[in-house]
């Protein structure tokens, strides 16, 4: 007779996401996952597959639970510059409620060169970020808030690159004054 699941799949996937986000793929062992998720090893395998499959599901969950709400929030801002600043400042939140940095950026630097499935997810997320920034820049240009002399696509790509760099810095930096200066410098490109 099959045993029924004794856990909420979404809840334990969230725990796995946090572990991978905090420790990275390579430094998260199956034992870490079993202990951190509070599930038996067999249940973990039966529900999520192997460690790599679980990691990919955790990356997808990150995009859904962190990325999508951030995109919706930025599109609801009345000002393009405020929306872009909000995206950048979100990367600096360090209130203990979540690991530092960005799980997608962390995965890009750790795995994307040797794992095509991770690379695909990273590229998709980066592309979505570039598209969001392009839309915000174009909105700002239409409203007169951002100079129309700028090539919108080039500016969006430059902002996207600055945002990725900021997320790398946010993982290790302790000087928030310096991180805020990076944001101010990136946003100065909009003038």
N, C-alpha and C positions, 0 to 999 in steps of 0.2 A: 504494500500500500504506500503510495507517495505521500510525503509529508508536505503540509501546506507551509507557505512562507510565513516566517515569524517577524517580518520587518516590512517597512514601507520602502519600496524600491526607490522612489524619488528622494526620500530623506537620506538613504545610505549612499546614493549616487552623489548627492550634495557633499557628503562627508569625504568621499573619494576625490571629488573635484578639489576640495580645500587641501587635502593632503598633496595631490599632484601639484597644485598651484604653489603651495608653500615649499615643498621639497624637490620638485621636479620629477621627471619620469624615472631617471636612473637611480635616484636616491630614495625612491619609495619602493620598499620591498613588499612582497605579498603579505608578510607578517604585519607590516605597518598597516596595510589595507584591511586585513582581517581585524586587527585590534581597533583601528580608527573608525571603521565602518560598523563594528559591533556585529559582524556576521561570521558564520562558520565558513571555512575555506571552501567546502563543497558547495555551499549555497552561493558563494561569490561566483564560483566557476559556472554553476548551473544557471544563474541569473544573468551574468554579465560576460561570460566567456573568460578568456585569459586576460592577463594584465594589460596587454596592448589594446585589446577590445574595450576594456573598462576605461582606459585612458582616453580613447577616442570618444567614447560616450561622455566622459567628463568634459572634454573639450567642447563637445556640442552643447552640453548643459551650460557651460560657461558662456558661450555665445548667446544662448537663449535667455539666461537669467541675469547676466551682467551687460552684455553688449546690446541686446534688443531694447531693454528699457532705457539705456543711455541714449540710444539713437532717437527713440520716441521723445524723450525729454528735450533733447537738443532741437528737434524739429518744432517743438511747441514754444520755444523761446521767441519773443517778439523781435529780438535783435540778432542779426547774424554774428556780430562780434561777441555778444554775450553767450551765444550758443557755442561758439568755438572756444571761448575762454572756459566755459563750463566743462567742455570735453577735456581740455588740458588739466584743469584743476581737479577733476574727478580722479585723475591719475595720482594725485598727491595725498588723497585721503589716507590717513595713518592713525585711525582711532582704535585699532585693535580688533575691529569687527571683521576684518578680512586680511589675507596675506598682502604683503607689499608687492607692488608691480602689477603686471598683467600676465595672466596665464598664457595668452596667445603669444605675446612677445617672448616670454620665458621659453615656450615650446619652440618658437622659431629659432632661438639661439641654441637650444639644446638638441633638438631632434630633426628639424626640417631638412637639413642637408642629407640625412641618411634614411629618412622615413617618408616615403611619398604620400601616405595617408595623412600624416601630420602636416606635411608641406601643403597639401591641397586645402586643408582646413585653415591654415595660416594665411595662405594666399587669398582665399575667399574672404576671410575677415579683413585683411588689409585692403582688399579691393572694395569691400563695403564701406570701410572707413574713408577711403579716397573718394568714393562716390558721395558719401554724406558731406564731406568737406567741400566737394565741388558744388553740390546743391546749396550749401550754406554761403559759399563765396558768391555764386550766381545770384542768390537771393539778396545778399548784401549789395551787390553791384546794381541790381534793379532798384533797390530802395535808396541808393545813393550813399549808403553807409560805407561801402568799400569802393575805392577808386576803380573806375571802369577801364583805366589804362592797363591794368594787370591782365595778363592771360589767365583766365579762371582755372583752366586745367593745370597749368604749371604751378600756380599758387597753391592749389589744392594738394598737388603731389608734394610740394615743399612743406606745407603744413603737416601732411600725413607723416612725412619723414621726421619732422621735428617732434611730433606727438609720439612716435615709436621711440625715438631717442630719449624723450622725457620719461617714458615708462621704464626704460632700462635704467636710467639714472635713479628713478624713484625706488627701485628695488634695493639700491645700495647707499644712496646719499642720505646724509643726516642733516645737511644744511638746506632747510626749506627756503631760506632767502635766495640761495643760488638757484634752486628749482623754480621759484617764482620769477626770477630774472630771466630764465630760459623762456618761460611763458610770455613774459612781457616782450622779449625780443622776437619771438615768433609772431605775436600779434601785431608788432610794429610793421610787419610786412604788409599788413592790410591797409595801411595809410597811404 
